[in-house]
Amino acid sequence: MVGKASSDAKAGDWVEVLGKDGERFGWGLYNPRSKMPLRIVSHSNEEINEYHFFETAIRRAASLRQQIPANPPPDEQLSCHSR
């Protein structure tokens, strides 16, 4: 639950998240118009550079994706069903 947001926080802002005791809880993305106005992306107590954080996350995701075979054998394929 978001207790209070800074008056200058805007949709899409990278924000520092503080706990009830005022200590840093982590970092997140803020959108006051969302059903979930705060999406915590890190529980780090240390200062995080937003650009570096996302660059690292994207590089890690790309590296993992390269490890997935383009055409896996049928017994290793995943299937999704929806109605």
C-alpha positions as CSV (number, residue, x, y, z in Angstrom):
1,M,0.0,0.0,0.0
2,V,1.3,3.4,-0.9
3,G,1.0,5.6,2.1
4,K,2.1,8.9,0.7
5,A,3.9,10.1,-2.5
6,S,6.0,13.1,-3.0
7,S,4.0,16.0,-4.5
8,D,6.4,16.3,-7.4
9,A,6.3,12.5,-8.4
10,K,4.9,12.1,-11.9
11,A,3.7,9.0,-13.8
12,G,6.6,7.0,-14.9
13,D,9.1,8.4,-12.4
14,W,11.8,6.3,-10.9
15,V,11.3,6.7,-7.1
16,E,13.0,5.9,-3.9
17,V,10.7,3.8,-1.7
18,L,10.8,4.4,2.1
19,G,9.5,2.1,4.8
20,K,7.2,3.2,7.6
21,D,10.3,4.0,9.7
22,G,11.6,6.4,7.0
23,E,14.5,4.1,6.0
24,R,15.1,3.2,2.3
25,F,13.1,0.1,1.4
26,G,14.0,0.0,-2.3
27,W,13.3,1.6,-5.7
28,G,10.3,1.5,-8.0
29,L,8.3,3.0,-10.8
30,Y,5.4,5.3,-9.9
31,N,2.1,5.8,-11.7
32,P,-0.6,7.5,-9.7
33,R,-3.3,6.5,-12.3
34,S,-2.6,2.8,-12.0
35,K,-4.4,0.3,-9.9
36,M,-0.9,-0.5,-8.6
37,P,0.7,3.0,-8.3
38,L,4.0,1.7,-7.2
39,R,5.9,-1.2,-8.8
40,I,9.0,-2.0,-6.8
41,V,11.8,-3.2,-9.0
42,S,14.6,-3.4,-6.5
43,H,14.9,-3.9,-2.7
44,S,18.4,-2.5,-2.7
45,N,19.3,0.0,0.1
46,E,22.0,1.5,-2.0
47,E,21.6,4.3,-4.5
48,I,20.7,2.9,-8.0
49,N,21.3,4.7,-11.3
50,E,18.1,4.2,-13.2
51,Y,19.9,4.0,-16.6
52,H,22.4,1.5,-15.4
53,F,19.7,-0.6,-13.7
54,F,17.6,-1.0,-16.9
55,E,20.6,-1.4,-19.2
56,T,21.9,-4.3,-17.0
57,A,18.4,-5.9,-16.8
58,I,17.9,-5.7,-20.6
59,R,21.4,-7.2,-21.3
60,R,20.7,-10.0,-18.8
61,A,17.4,-10.8,-20.5
62,A,18.9,-10.7,-24.0
63,S,21.7,-13.1,-22.8
64,L,19.1,-15.5,-21.4
65,R,17.0,-15.3,-24.5
66,Q,20.1,-16.3,-26.6
67,Q,20.3,-19.5,-24.6
68,I,16.9,-20.6,-25.8
69,P,17.0,-22.7,-28.9
70,A,15.2,-21.3,-31.9
71,N,13.6,-24.6,-32.8
72,P,13.6,-26.9,-29.7
73,P,12.7,-30.6,-30.2
74,P,9.0,-31.3,-29.8
75,D,9.4,-32.9,-26.4
76,E,11.0,-29.7,-25.1
77,Q,8.5,-27.3,-26.5
78,L,6.1,-25.5,-24.2
79,S,2.5,-25.0,-25.2
80,C,0.0,-22.4,-24.0
81,H,-3.8,-22.8,-24.2
82,S,-6.3,-20.1,-23.7
83,R,-10.0,-19.8,-24.2
